């Protein structure tokens, strides 16, 4: 449900317009240097403030509540809290009866029998990814010398991001994008056959990020149009280096030592300024929905640090699993 991992585990908690959000990380070894300042760079990359992102401004300052003493991890669970200081729950009162098209409002109400916190999406909000980013900062320390870089490849099919965002804002609409992620200095052997393959483990976390709708590794969908002679990656040295990387650094669900590479698709934000059709479940009639609140015109703009975090978390847990097999 809200917990991921076999050895390096994280549990996310909180609601978008509740008191706070955060994460509990279990399985972190003792002796890793950790301070609140370590989190600030990646958390700042995820924050709002750039064109096309929400006007909601939160400090997103991490409070280390447990698991760290004298600047080092203790081996006990690490609790990190982020206060919601700029919440406006009143902006979402109309969503109780009129769920947003494309959002989790409707299914959350049905699944949790209307006991869910609907304000700003509640526990289904992208704000919950703060905990993932925080856990990712620690995971990045664990997996060194592996380095991970995610970047925006295109926004709404364009490489001119400003143009795409300006057009969306002018149209009072939202847009999606493509994010790529590369992990270098990969360790051969990470991943297990079938159900814990490197692709499936990473995909599990990537699809936990709100708004992600597709993922492809290496050549991805283009591989379906290739011949084997084109798609196969020729091995060119005794260390397993390959001439091409159509496999994305993975064979049989296991890292082959080449760069791990994948792309993911992020859908447009569901909350838009344009009027939309939805059902009013109180009156049982169709109605025009006008959404209030502060929302991203393009949530893909804030995705790279979240994608890096998800990748690092998966790699850290698989690394510990691999150690236990020896």
Buried (B, 14 or more C-beta within 10 A) or exposed (E): EEEBBEBBBBBBBBBBBBEBBBBBBBBBEEEBEBEEEBBBEBBEBBBBEEEBBBEBEBEBEBEBEBBBEEEBBBBEBBBBBBBBEEBEBEBBEBBBBBBBBBBBBBEBBEEEEEEBBBBBBBBBBBBBBBBBBBBBBBBBBBBEEBBBEBEBEBBBEBEEBEEBBBBBBEEEBBBBBBBBBBBBEBBEBBBBEEEBBBBBBBBEBBBBBBBBEBBBBBBBEEBEEEEEEEBBBEEEEEEBBBEBBBBBBBBEBBBBBBBBBBBBBBBBBBBBBEEBEBBBBEEEEEBEBEBBBBBBBBBBBBBBBBBBBBBBBBBBBBBBBBEEEE
